Amino acid sequence: MLEIVRTDSNNEDFVNLVKLLDADLAQRDGEDHSFYAQFNNIDNLKHVVIAYQNGEPIGCAAIKEYGQKAVEIKRMYTALEKRGKGVATMILTGLETWATELGFEECVLETGKRQPEAIALYKKNGYKIIDNYGQYVGVENSLCFGKKLK
């Protein structure tokens, strides 16, 4: 059984999943990893979701405020052996629902061009490529997405 649990960044399962995410990204991003890592601090994230399958943490993500009407999706990860089974879509849906409940109207996010699975996931879930924003403006490897919430 798959369960999506709301928590915050103090959750030990979230911290451990983020370590797996960072190891994966370090491989994919190579020498660019330190640039991205500076924007991925998980201290004080108030809105984190974790996917559990039969009590085992298998995926996570968070949202943080980005302007008055938008949230930014951060630290999206699904365990390698659990990918392709709808877990990430459930996580995204959980975040979008929470963002809507909090009164936000849009989600934005950044992913790397070396992450084809993530790009496909976001496109499949209605995210559209937008101009790179904030610290990602002019960054060749970055691809930014946005989605209006209902």
HELIX and SHEET records of a PDB file:
HELIX    1   1 GLU A   12  ASP A   29  1                                  18    
HELIX    2   2 GLY A   30  ASP A   32  5                                   3    
HELIX    3   3 HIS A   33  ALA A   37  1                                   5    
HELIX    4   4 LEU A   80  LYS A   82  5                                   3    
HELIX    5   5 VAL A   87  GLU A  101  1                                  15    
HELIX    6   6 PRO A  116  LYS A  124  1                                   9    
HELIX    7   7 GLY A  134  TYR A  136  5                                   3    
SHEET    1   A 7 LEU A   2  THR A   7  0                                        
SHEET    2   A 7 HIS A  47  GLN A  53 -1                                        
SHEET    3   A 7 GLU A  56  TYR A  66 -1                                        
SHEET    4   A 7 ALA A  70  THR A  78 -1                                        
SHEET    5   A 7 GLU A 106  GLY A 112  1                                        
SHEET    6   A 7 SER A 142  LYS A 148 -1                                        
SHEET    7   A 7 LYS A 128  ILE A 130 -1                                        
END                                                                             
